[in-house]
Amino acid sequence: MSKPMSDVADMHWQYDLLGSIEVGIVVVNRDYKVEMWNQFMENHSGLLPSKVVGKNLFDVFPKVDKGWLQRKAKPVFDLKTPAFLIWEQRPFLFEFSTNRPITSASSFMYQNVTLFPLASLSETVEKVCIVVYDVTDQALGQMNIERLNSELENMSRIDGLTQLFNRRYWQEQFEREYKRALRTDEQATVLMLDIDHFKRVNDTYGHQAGDKVIQALAGIVKSSVRETDYAGRYGGEEFAILLPNTSVTSAVSVAERIRETAEHTEVTHEDDHIRFTVSVGAAEFSADYATALAWLEDADQSLYAAKNGGRNQVRIHQPENR
Protein backbone atom coordinates (compact mmCIF):
# COMPACT_ATOMS: atom_id res chain seq x y z
CA MET A 1 0.00 0.00 0.00
CA SER A 2 1.40 3.41 -0.99
CA LYS A 3 2.14 6.03 1.67
CA PRO A 4 -0.77 8.33 0.67
CA MET A 5 -3.17 5.39 0.73
CA SER A 6 -1.79 4.30 4.10
CA ASP A 7 -2.36 7.81 5.50
CA VAL A 8 -5.93 7.77 4.17
CA ALA A 9 -6.51 4.35 5.75
CA ASP A 10 -5.16 5.55 9.11
CA MET A 11 -7.30 8.65 8.96
CA HIS A 12 -10.36 6.57 8.09
CA TRP A 13 -10.13 4.25 11.09
CA GLN A 14 -9.30 7.14 13.38
CA TYR A 15 -12.41 9.03 12.28
CA ASP A 16 -14.41 5.82 12.46
CA LEU A 17 -13.22 5.37 16.06
CA LEU A 18 -14.10 8.96 16.99
CA GLY A 19 -17.51 8.51 15.44
CA SER A 20 -18.34 5.30 17.30
CA ILE A 21 -17.56 6.37 20.89
CA GLU A 22 -20.48 7.58 22.98
CA VAL A 23 -18.93 10.86 24.10
CA GLY A 24 -18.71 14.23 22.44
CA ILE A 25 -15.27 15.36 21.26
CA VAL A 26 -14.63 18.97 20.30
CA VAL A 27 -11.17 20.42 19.70
CA VAL A 28 -10.74 24.19 19.79
CA ASN A 29 -7.69 26.39 19.42
CA ARG A 30 -6.82 29.45 21.47
CA ASP A 31 -9.20 31.54 19.37
CA TYR A 32 -11.92 28.98 20.06
CA LYS A 33 -12.16 27.98 16.44
CA VAL A 34 -13.43 24.42 16.18
CA GLU A 35 -10.94 21.94 14.68
CA MET A 36 -12.75 18.68 15.42
CA TRP A 37 -16.43 17.81 15.75
CA ASN A 38 -17.20 14.11 16.15
CA GLN A 39 -20.30 12.05 15.36
CA PHE A 40 -21.74 12.37 18.88
CA MET A 41 -21.69 16.17 18.61
CA GLU A 42 -23.16 16.00 15.12
CA ASN A 43 -25.98 13.69 16.21
CA HIS A 44 -27.00 15.77 19.21
CA SER A 45 -26.54 19.23 17.72
CA GLY A 46 -27.85 18.42 14.25
CA LEU A 47 -24.84 20.22 12.78
CA LEU A 48 -22.45 18.56 10.34
CA PRO A 49 -18.71 19.07 10.90
CA SER A 50 -18.68 21.18 7.72
CA LYS A 51 -21.01 23.65 9.46
CA VAL A 52 -18.87 23.89 12.60
CA VAL A 53 -15.20 23.18 11.88
CA GLY A 54 -13.27 26.38 11.21
CA LYS A 55 -15.87 28.54 12.91
CA ASN A 56 -15.78 30.21 16.30
CA LEU A 57 -17.48 28.01 18.91
CA PHE A 58 -19.34 30.94 20.46
CA ASP A 59 -20.66 32.08 17.09
CA VAL A 60 -22.09 28.66 16.39
CA PHE A 61 -23.38 28.21 19.95
CA PRO A 62 -24.21 31.68 21.31
CA LYS A 63 -25.92 30.15 24.38
CA VAL A 64 -22.60 28.76 25.65
CA ASP A 65 -21.42 31.02 28.47
CA LYS A 66 -18.32 32.49 26.83
CA GLY A 67 -16.77 34.11 29.90
CA TRP A 68 -17.34 31.04 32.07
CA LEU A 69 -15.84 28.59 29.55
CA GLN A 70 -12.84 30.84 28.89
CA ARG A 71 -12.13 31.07 32.63
CA LYS A 72 -12.28 27.29 32.94
CA ALA A 73 -10.08 26.76 29.85
CA LYS A 74 -7.40 29.33 30.72
CA PRO A 75 -5.41 27.08 33.13
CA VAL A 76 -5.77 24.25 30.62
CA PHE A 77 -4.05 26.36 27.96
CA ASP A 78 -1.54 28.09 30.24
CA LEU A 79 -0.68 25.44 32.84
CA LYS A 80 -1.46 22.23 30.92
CA THR A 81 -3.87 21.33 33.71
CA PRO A 82 -7.05 19.41 32.88
CA ALA A 83 -10.35 20.82 34.09
CA PHE A 84 -13.40 18.82 35.13
CA LEU A 85 -16.89 20.31 35.01
CA ILE A 86 -19.72 18.37 36.62
CA TRP A 87 -23.45 18.70 36.11
CA GLU A 88 -24.05 19.70 39.76
CA GLN A 89 -22.10 22.91 39.07
CA ARG A 90 -23.73 23.55 35.70
CA PRO A 91 -26.27 21.17 34.15
CA PHE A 92 -24.77 21.34 30.66
CA LEU A 93 -22.26 23.07 28.41
CA PHE A 94 -24.08 22.46 25.14
CA GLU A 95 -27.86 22.65 25.29
CA PHE A 96 -28.79 19.32 23.72
CA SER A 97 -32.10 17.50 23.96
CA THR A 98 -32.17 14.26 25.89
CA ASN A 99 -31.85 10.97 24.01
CA ARG A 100 -35.33 9.92 25.17
CA PRO A 101 -37.52 13.04 25.02
CA ILE A 102 -40.75 11.06 25.59
CA THR A 103 -39.75 8.80 28.48
CA SER A 104 -37.08 10.97 30.11
CA ALA A 105 -37.97 13.19 33.06
CA SER A 106 -35.65 15.87 31.65
CA SER A 107 -36.04 17.96 28.50
CA PHE A 108 -32.27 18.44 28.16
CA MET A 109 -29.09 16.40 28.42
CA TYR A 110 -27.18 16.65 31.69
CA GLN A 111 -23.46 16.72 30.95
CA ASN A 112 -20.12 16.20 32.62
CA VAL A 113 -17.31 17.88 30.72
CA THR A 114 -13.53 17.38 30.70
CA LEU A 115 -11.13 19.91 29.23
CA PHE A 116 -7.65 18.60 28.62
CA PRO A 117 -4.64 20.15 26.89
CA LEU A 118 -3.30 19.03 23.51
CA ALA A 119 0.39 19.92 23.42
CA SER A 120 2.21 20.56 20.15
CA LEU A 121 5.70 19.28 19.31
CA SER A 122 7.09 22.41 20.95
CA GLU A 123 5.27 21.43 24.17
CA THR A 124 3.08 24.53 24.01
CA VAL A 125 -0.65 24.07 24.29
CA GLU A 126 -2.41 25.54 21.29
CA LYS A 127 -5.50 23.34 21.40
CA VAL A 128 -7.88 22.04 24.02
CA CYS A 129 -10.05 18.97 23.72
CA ILE A 130 -13.56 19.27 25.16
CA VAL A 131 -15.02 15.89 26.04
CA VAL A 132 -18.78 15.84 26.68
CA TYR A 133 -20.37 12.96 28.60
CA ASP A 134 -24.12 12.34 28.65
CA VAL A 135 -24.89 11.76 32.35
CA THR A 136 -28.65 12.38 32.19
CA ASP A 137 -29.59 9.00 33.68
CA GLN A 138 -27.10 9.35 36.54
CA ALA A 139 -28.16 12.94 37.25
CA LEU A 140 -31.86 12.10 37.28
CA GLY A 141 -31.18 9.06 39.44
CA GLN A 142 -29.23 11.11 41.98
CA MET A 143 -31.85 13.87 42.02
CA ASN A 144 -34.56 11.26 42.53
CA ILE A 145 -32.67 9.80 45.50
CA GLU A 146 -32.19 13.29 46.95
CA ARG A 147 -35.90 14.02 46.44
CA LEU A 148 -36.87 10.77 48.18
CA ASN A 149 -34.48 11.50 51.05
CA SER A 150 -35.96 14.97 51.37
CA GLU A 151 -39.47 13.52 51.41
CA LEU A 152 -38.47 10.96 54.04
CA GLU A 153 -36.88 13.68 56.16
CA ASN A 154 -40.01 15.78 55.76
CA MET A 155 -42.22 12.84 56.72
CA SER A 156 -40.14 12.26 59.85
CA ARG A 157 -40.90 15.73 61.16
CA ILE A 158 -44.39 16.50 59.83
CA ASP A 159 -47.69 15.42 61.35
CA GLY A 160 -49.68 13.60 58.68
CA LEU A 161 -53.10 14.99 59.60
CA THR A 162 -52.25 18.66 60.04
CA GLN A 163 -49.04 19.08 58.02
CA LEU A 164 -47.63 20.97 61.01
CA PHE A 165 -44.52 19.78 62.83
CA ASN A 166 -45.02 16.60 64.80
CA ARG A 167 -44.44 16.58 68.56
CA ARG A 168 -40.96 15.05 68.45
CA TYR A 169 -39.59 17.52 65.91
CA TRP A 170 -41.34 20.49 67.54
CA GLN A 171 -39.82 19.62 70.91
CA GLU A 172 -36.36 19.36 69.34
CA GLN A 173 -36.72 22.86 67.89
CA PHE A 174 -38.18 24.16 71.15
CA GLU A 175 -35.16 22.88 73.10
CA ARG A 176 -32.82 24.45 70.56
CA GLU A 177 -34.58 27.81 70.68
CA TYR A 178 -34.66 27.71 74.49
CA LYS A 179 -30.87 27.29 74.58
CA ARG A 180 -30.44 30.05 72.01
CA ALA A 181 -32.63 32.40 74.05
CA LEU A 182 -30.53 31.63 77.13
CA ARG A 183 -27.37 32.63 75.24
CA THR A 184 -28.74 35.75 73.57
CA ASP A 185 -31.39 36.85 76.11
CA GLU A 186 -33.74 37.51 73.20
CA GLN A 187 -37.51 37.63 73.61
CA ALA A 188 -39.55 34.56 72.76
CA THR A 189 -43.03 33.32 73.64
CA VAL A 190 -44.63 29.90 73.52
CA LEU A 191 -48.36 29.31 73.00
CA MET A 192 -50.36 26.19 73.85
CA LEU A 193 -53.75 25.80 72.13
CA ASP A 194 -56.55 23.34 72.69
CA ILE A 195 -59.90 22.84 70.95
CA ASP A 196 -62.71 23.36 73.44
CA HIS A 197 -65.06 20.43 74.10
CA PHE A 198 -63.37 18.39 71.43
CA LYS A 199 -64.65 15.09 72.87
CA ARG A 200 -68.16 16.40 72.33
CA VAL A 201 -67.35 16.98 68.64
CA ASN A 202 -66.11 13.39 68.25
CA ASP A 203 -69.04 11.92 70.19
CA THR A 204 -71.63 13.95 68.28
CA TYR A 205 -70.28 13.95 64.72
CA GLY A 206 -67.71 11.15 64.65
CA HIS A 207 -63.93 10.99 64.49
CA GLN A 208 -63.77 11.93 60.80
CA ALA A 209 -65.54 15.16 61.64
CA GLY A 210 -63.13 15.65 64.53
CA ASP A 211 -60.20 15.25 62.14
CA LYS A 212 -61.67 17.92 59.89
CA VAL A 213 -61.93 20.31 62.84
CA ILE A 214 -58.29 19.63 63.75
CA GLN A 215 -57.27 20.26 60.13
CA ALA A 216 -59.28 23.48 60.06
CA LEU A 217 -57.49 24.78 63.14
CA ALA A 218 -54.13 23.73 61.66
CA GLY A 219 -54.93 25.82 58.57
CA ILE A 220 -55.77 28.81 60.76
CA VAL A 221 -52.51 28.40 62.67
CA LYS A 222 -50.47 28.18 59.45
CA SER A 223 -51.99 31.37 58.11
CA SER A 224 -51.39 33.19 61.40
CA VAL A 225 -47.69 32.51 62.02
CA ARG A 226 -44.47 33.50 60.28
CA GLU A 227 -42.07 31.24 58.44
CA THR A 228 -39.62 31.67 61.32
CA ASP A 229 -42.16 30.43 63.89
CA TYR A 230 -42.56 26.79 64.92
CA ALA A 231 -46.11 25.45 64.91
CA GLY A 232 -46.75 21.84 65.82
CA ARG A 233 -49.44 19.38 66.74
CA TYR A 234 -48.55 18.53 70.31
CA GLY A 235 -51.05 15.73 70.72
CA GLY A 236 -54.67 15.01 69.81
CA GLU A 237 -56.43 18.37 69.56
CA GLU A 238 -53.59 20.27 71.28
CA PHE A 239 -51.18 22.55 69.41
CA ALA A 240 -47.95 24.31 70.39
CA ILE A 241 -46.49 27.41 68.77
CA LEU A 242 -43.07 28.89 69.48
CA LEU A 243 -42.64 32.51 68.44
CA PRO A 244 -38.94 33.50 68.48
CA ASN A 245 -38.02 37.17 68.87
CA THR A 246 -41.56 37.90 70.04
CA SER A 247 -42.77 39.58 73.21
CA VAL A 248 -45.75 38.15 75.04
CA THR A 249 -47.78 41.20 73.98
CA SER A 250 -47.17 40.49 70.30
CA ALA A 251 -47.73 36.78 70.86
CA VAL A 252 -51.12 37.47 72.41
CA SER A 253 -52.09 39.35 69.24
CA VAL A 254 -51.28 36.20 67.27
CA ALA A 255 -53.20 34.06 69.76
CA GLU A 256 -56.25 36.33 69.62
CA ARG A 257 -56.19 36.24 65.82
CA ILE A 258 -56.20 32.46 65.90
CA ARG A 259 -58.94 32.36 68.54
CA GLU A 260 -61.20 34.83 66.73
CA THR A 261 -60.72 33.16 63.34
CA ALA A 262 -61.52 29.76 64.84
CA GLU A 263 -64.65 31.14 66.49
CA HIS A 264 -65.95 32.31 63.10
CA THR A 265 -64.96 29.17 61.19
CA GLU A 266 -67.55 26.58 60.19
CA VAL A 267 -66.50 23.03 59.33
CA THR A 268 -68.77 21.04 57.05
CA HIS A 269 -68.93 17.28 57.43
CA GLU A 270 -71.53 15.44 55.40
CA ASP A 271 -74.73 17.37 56.27
CA ASP A 272 -73.40 18.81 59.51
CA HIS A 273 -72.02 22.31 60.05
CA ILE A 274 -69.68 22.34 63.02
CA ARG A 275 -68.54 25.40 64.96
CA PHE A 276 -65.69 25.27 67.45
CA THR A 277 -63.60 27.50 69.72
CA VAL A 278 -60.10 27.29 71.13
CA SER A 279 -58.42 28.21 74.39
CA VAL A 280 -54.86 29.51 74.45
CA GLY A 281 -52.14 29.80 77.09
CA ALA A 282 -49.03 31.97 76.66
CA ALA A 283 -45.71 32.12 78.48
CA GLU A 284 -42.84 34.48 77.70
CA PHE A 285 -39.26 33.26 77.93
CA SER A 286 -37.26 34.13 81.02
CA ALA A 287 -33.69 33.26 81.89
CA ASP A 288 -35.11 32.11 85.23
CA TYR A 289 -36.41 28.96 83.55
CA ALA A 290 -34.10 26.11 84.52
CA THR A 291 -35.31 23.95 81.64
CA ALA A 292 -37.29 24.28 78.43
CA LEU A 293 -39.92 21.99 79.96
CA ALA A 294 -40.48 24.43 82.84
CA TRP A 295 -41.19 27.18 80.31
CA LEU A 296 -43.62 24.96 78.40
CA GLU A 297 -45.38 23.89 81.59
CA ASP A 298 -46.14 27.53 82.39
CA ALA A 299 -47.81 27.93 78.99
CA ASP A 300 -49.72 24.72 79.63
CA GLN A 301 -50.87 25.97 83.04
CA SER A 302 -52.08 29.17 81.38
CA LEU A 303 -54.01 27.05 78.89
CA TYR A 304 -55.76 25.24 81.73
CA ALA A 305 -56.51 28.60 83.34
CA ALA A 306 -58.17 29.68 80.08
CA LYS A 307 -60.29 26.53 80.09
CA ASN A 308 -61.21 26.85 83.76
CA GLY A 309 -62.05 30.50 83.19
CA GLY A 310 -64.74 29.70 80.63
CA ARG A 311 -62.83 28.66 77.46
CA ASN A 312 -62.56 30.55 74.15
CA GLN A 313 -60.01 32.94 75.63
CA VAL A 314 -56.29 33.66 75.91
CA ARG A 315 -54.51 33.60 79.26
CA ILE A 316 -50.96 34.82 79.92
CA HIS A 317 -48.66 33.30 82.50
CA GLN A 318 -47.71 35.81 85.15
CA PRO A 319 -44.03 35.41 86.23
CA GLU A 320 -44.77 36.16 89.87
CA ASN A 321 -46.93 33.04 89.99
CA ARG A 322 -44.02 30.82 89.03
C-alpha positions in Angstrom: 0.0 0.0 0.0 1.4 3.4 -1.0 2.1 6.0 1.7 -0.8 8.3 0.7 -3.2 5.4 0.7 -1.8 4.3 4.1 -2.4 7.8 5.5 -5.9 7.8 4.2 -6.5 4.4 5.8 -5.2 5.5 9.1 -7.3 8.7 9.0 -10.4 6.6 8.1 -10.1 4.2 11.1 -9.3 7.1 13.4 -12.4 9.0 12.3 -14.4 5.8 12.5 -13.2 5.4 16.1 -14.1 9.0 17.0 -17.5 8.5 15.4 -18.3 5.3 17.3 -17.6 6.4 20.9 -20.5 7.6 23.0 -18.9 10.9 24.1 -18.7 14.2 22.4 -15.3 15.4 21.3 -14.6 19.0 20.3 -11.2 20.4 19.7 -10.7 24.2 19.8 -7.7 26.4 19.4 -6.8 29.5 21.5 -9.2 31.5 19.4 -11.9 29.0 20.1 -12.2 28.0 16.4 -13.4 24.4 16.2 -10.9 21.9 14.7 -12.7 18.7 15.4 -16.4 17.8 15.7 -17.2 14.1 16.1 -20.3 12.1 15.4 -21.7 12.4 18.9 -21.7 16.2 18.6 -23.2 16.0 15.1 -26.0 13.7 16.2 -27.0 15.8 19.2 -26.5 19.2 17.7 -27.9 18.4 14.2 -24.8 20.2 12.8 -22.5 18.6 10.3 -18.7 19.1 10.9 -18.7 21.2 7.7 -21.0 23.6 9.5 -18.9 23.9 12.6 -15.2 23.2 11.9 -13.3 26.4 11.2 -15.9 28.5 12.9 -15.8 30.2 16.3 -17.5 28.0 18.9 -19.3 30.9 20.5 -20.7 32.1 17.1 -22.1 28.7 16.4 -23.4 28.2 20.0 -24.2 31.7 21.3 -25.9 30.1 24.4 -22.6 28.8 25.7 -21.4 31.0 28.5 -18.3 32.5 26.8 -16.8 34.1 29.9 -17.3 31.0 32.1 -15.8 28.6 29.6 -12.8 30.8 28.9 -12.1 31.1 32.6 -12.3 27.3 32.9 -10.1 26.8 29.8 -7.4 29.3 30.7 -5.4 27.1 33.1 -5.8 24.2 30.6 -4.1 26.4 28.0 -1.5 28.1 30.2 -0.7 25.4 32.8 -1.5 22.2 30.9 -3.9 21.3 33.7 -7.1 19.4 32.9 -10.4 20.8 34.1 -13.4 18.8 35.1 -16.9 20.3 35.0 -19.7 18.4 36.6 -23.5 18.7 36.1 -24.0 19.7 39.8 -22.1 22.9 39.1 -23.7 23.6 35.7 -26.3 21.2 34.1 -24.8 21.3 30.7 -22.3 23.1 28.4 -24.1 22.5 25.1 -27.9 22.7 25.3 -28.8 19.3 23.7 -32.1 17.5 24.0 -32.2 14.3 25.9 -31.8 11.0 24.0 -35.3 9.9 25.2 -37.5 13.0 25.0 -40.7 11.1 25.6 -39.8 8.8 28.5 -37.1 11.0 30.1 -38.0 13.2 33.1 -35.6 15.9 31.6 -36.0 18.0 28.5 -32.3 18.4 28.2 -29.1 16.4 28.4 -27.2 16.7 31.7 -23.5 16.7 30.9 -20.1 16.2 32.6 -17.3 17.9 30.7 -13.5 17.4 30.7 -11.1 19.9 29.2 -7.7 18.6 28.6 -4.6 20.2 26.9 -3.3 19.0 23.5 0.4 19.9 23.4 2.2 20.6 20.2 5.7 19.3 19.3 7.1 22.4 20.9 5.3 21.4 24.2 3.1 24.5 24.0 -0.7 24.1 24.3 -2.4 25.5 21.3 -5.5 23.3 21.4 -7.9 22.0 24.0 -10.1 19.0 23.7 -13.6 19.3 25.2 -15.0 15.9 26.0 -18.8 15.8 26.7 -20.4 13.0 28.6 -24.1 12.3 28.6 -24.9 11.8 32.3 -28.6 12.4 32.2 -29.6 9.0 33.7 -27.1 9.4 36.5 -28.2 12.9 37.3 -31.9 12.1 37.3 -31.2 9.1 39.4 -29.2 11.1 42.0 -31.8 13.9 42.0 -34.6 11.3 42.5 -32.7 9.8 45.5 -32.2 13.3 46.9 -35.9 14.0 46.4 -36.9 10.8 48.2 -34.5 11.5 51.0 -36.0 15.0 51.4 -39.5 13.5 51.4 -38.5 11.0 54.0 -36.9 13.7 56.2 -40.0 15.8 55.8 -42.2 12.8 56.7 -40.1 12.3 59.8 -40.9 15.7 61.2 -44.4 16.5 59.8 -47.7 15.4 61.3 -49.7 13.6 58.7 -53.1 15.0 59.6 -52.3 18.7 60.0 -49.0 19.1 58.0 -47.6 21.0 61.0 -44.5 19.8 62.8 -45.0 16.6 64.8 -44.4 16.6 68.6 -41.0 15.1 68.5 -39.6 17.5 65.9 -41.3 20.5 67.5 -39.8 19.6 70.9 -36.4 19.4 69.3 -36.7 22.9 67.9 -38.2 24.2 71.1 -35.2 22.9 73.1 -32.8 24.5 70.6 -34.6 27.8 70.7 -34.7 27.7 74.5 -30.9 27.3 74.6 -30.4 30.1 72.0 -32.6 32.4 74.1 -30.5 31.6 77.1 -27.4 32.6 75.2 -28.7 35.7 73.6 -31.4 36.9 76.1 -33.7 37.5 73.2 -37.5 37.6 73.6 -39.6 34.6 72.8 -43.0 33.3 73.6 -44.6 29.9 73.5 -48.4 29.3 73.0 -50.4 26.2 73.9 -53.8 25.8 72.1 -56.5 23.3 72.7 -59.9 22.8 70.9 -62.7 23.4 73.4 -65.1 20.4 74.1 -63.4 18.4 71.4 -64.7 15.1 72.9 -68.2 16.4 72.3 -67.3 17.0 68.6 -66.1 13.4 68.3 -69.0 11.9 70.2 -71.6 14.0 68.3 -70.3 14.0 64.7 -67.7 11.1 64.7 -63.9 11.0 64.5 -63.8 11.9 60.8 -65.5 15.2 61.6 -63.1 15.6 64.5 -60.2 15.2 62.1 -61.7 17.9 59.9 -61.9 20.3 62.8 -58.3 19.6 63.7 -57.3 20.3 60.1 -59.3 23.5 60.1 -57.5 24.8 63.1 -54.1 23.7 61.7 -54.9 25.8 58.6 -55.8 28.8 60.8 -52.5 28.4 62.7 -50.5 28.2 59.5 -52.0 31.4 58.1 -51.4 33.2 61.4 -47.7 32.5 62.0 -44.5 33.5 60.3 -42.1 31.2 58.4 -39.6 31.7 61.3 -42.2 30.4 63.9 -42.6 26.8 64.9 -46.1 25.5 64.9 -46.8 21.8 65.8 -49.4 19.4 66.7 -48.5 18.5 70.3 -51.1 15.7 70.7 -54.7 15.0 69.8 -56.4 18.4 69.6 -53.6 20.3 71.3 -51.2 22.5 69.4 -47.9 24.3 70.4 -46.5 27.4 68.8 -43.1 28.9 69.5 -42.6 32.5 68.4 -38.9 33.5 68.5 -38.0 37.2 68.9 -41.6 37.9 70.0 -42.8 39.6 73.2 -45.7 38.2 75.0 -47.8 41.2 74.0 -47.2 40.5 70.3 -47.7 36.8 70.9 -51.1 37.5 72.4 -52.1 39.4 69.2 -51.3 36.2 67.3 -53.2 34.1 69.8 -56.3 36.3 69.6 -56.2 36.2 65.8 -56.2 32.5 65.9 -58.9 32.4 68.5 -61.2 34.8 66.7 -60.7 33.2 63.3 -61.5 29.8 64.8 -64.7 31.1 66.5 -65.9 32.3 63.1 -65.0 29.2 61.2 -67.5 26.6 60.2 -66.5 23.0 59.3 -68.8 21.0 57.0 -68.9 17.3 57.4 -71.5 15.4 55.4 -74.7 17.4 56.3 -73.4 18.8 59.5 -72.0 22.3 60.1 -69.7 22.3 63.0 -68.5 25.4 65.0 -65.7 25.3 67.4 -63.6 27.5 69.7 -60.1 27.3 71.1 -58.4 28.2 74.4 -54.9 29.5 74.4 -52.1 29.8 77.1 -49.0 32.0 76.7 -45.7 32.1 78.5 -42.8 34.5 77.7 -39.3 33.3 77.9 -37.3 34.1 81.0 -33.7 33.3 81.9 -35.1 32.1 85.2 -36.4 29.0 83.6 -34.1 26.1 84.5 -35.3 24.0 81.6 -37.3 24.3 78.4 -39.9 22.0 80.0 -40.5 24.4 82.8 -41.2 27.2 80.3 -43.6 25.0 78.4 -45.4 23.9 81.6 -46.1 27.5 82.4 -47.8 27.9 79.0 -49.7 24.7 79.6 -50.9 26.0 83.0 -52.1 29.2 81.4 -54.0 27.1 78.9 -55.8 25.2 81.7 -56.5 28.6 83.3 -58.2 29.7 80.1 -60.3 26.5 80.1 -61.2 26.8 83.8 -62.0 30.5 83.2 -64.7 29.7 80.6 -62.8 28.7 77.5 -62.6 30.6 74.2 -60.0 32.9 75.6 -56.3 33.7 75.9 -54.5 33.6 79.3 -51.0 34.8 79.9 -48.7 33.3 82.5 -47.7 35.8 85.1 -44.0 35.4 86.2 -44.8 36.2 89.9 -46.9 33.0 90.0 -44.0 30.8 89.0 
